[in-house]
Every structure is written in C-alpha cells, then in structure tokens.
Amino acid sequence: MADLFCSEDQPDYVQFECGSELGGIIAIGLVKPGTEVGDSDAEKLANLEDETWWSDGIGASPQEQWVIKDTRGNLPAGTPTEEEGFGLIPTERTGDDRELTFEALGIMDNRDFVAAVNKRRGWGLVYVTAGRDSSGGYEAFYVENVSVYMSDMIEQSIKTRKRWSGSAKWSTDMTPGLPFIAPASIFTTAA
C-alpha cells in the first residue's frame, strides 16, 4: 500500500490473528565485535538461522560466538530520543535507546568470560524468546553495536542462588531488532 505521507511505499501492518507470540528472554547470543554476520538483512538471516554458522563460531579459535542458555529477562519499550522540530512540528523523534536485562546462573566458573564481555564494545546481540515456529525453532532478534555489562548478584537470603545480572544497551534509528528463527539445538538445553 502506498504511504500517503512519504514518497516511499511502506508494507501493510499485519496483525497476529490467532494464538500468541510468547515472550520472555530464554537465551542470549553474543557475536564478537568484527565477526562477519552479513551485509544485508538476507545475508544476516541466512547466517543467524544456520546451526552450522553458530557451531563453527562457537568452536572457532579464537571463539567468535557465545551462547548463554537458560536465562530469564525482558526488553521493555525503548525510550525515544527527541530534538526540537522544524517548521510547525514542535518535537521530532530521531531514534531510541534500548536496554535489555537478563539473569543467568554459573557464577563460579565464568569470571574471565564476564570480564572479557564487559571490556569489549560493539557486540552483536541475539535475544531469544519463548515463542516457537512450526519447525521448532525459537523466535529471536538480532541487534548490532551493543554495550553489554554483567555483574555477580548475591542476595541476602541463603535460600537464593548466586547469578549473573546482565544488561545490554544500544541505540537505534527507530528500526527494531532483526527478527529470525534461532536454531533450538544451539540456544536451548535438551530436556
């Protein structure tokens, strides 16, 4: 359908008609800065949805991809960045800031990994949700140029588990993360 307000066409909005798309962040994928994911969305999708691409990156030396399974987390709506508008438009939105938070287990053996993640900038981030497609893959999203920070979290009660508390921040031009179907064999633990 032609857009009435711009010179470019924009796709129709398609509402999800039946069932539900499940949320929750069940796994995190990190792509080392400088790793080739693809230039176009089509190339990125081909790699991100490919089990072999992930396996090769996880097994590479030096390693290029990491997966943090069995997480819990959320991604609230972004915070728009604004500036004074032009003409009769008082305010214009020029982008947005996003922050995903997550928690994962495994404090004792992952100190060096967390230090390395915290000290690098420009990560590629995959966040995997509980939603599934008909082939059994998980609904996931990919974003680039992300700052990741993780810290150990230990509560007062001796009945709680130690865990990593993590956050990932990035800014966009108001384009949401690239949706794709993540291979279940890479991002989930076999039950």
Secondary structure, 3 states (H helix, E strand, C coil): CECCCCCCECCCCCCCCCCCCCCCEEEEEEECCCCCCCCCHHHHHHHHCCHHHHHHHHHCCCCCEEEECCCEEECCCCEEEEEECCCCCCEEEEEEEEEEEEEECCCCCCHHHHHHHHCCCCEEEEEEEEEECCCCCEEEEEEEEEEEEEEEECCCCCCCCCEEEEEEEEEECCCCCEEEEECHHHHCCCC
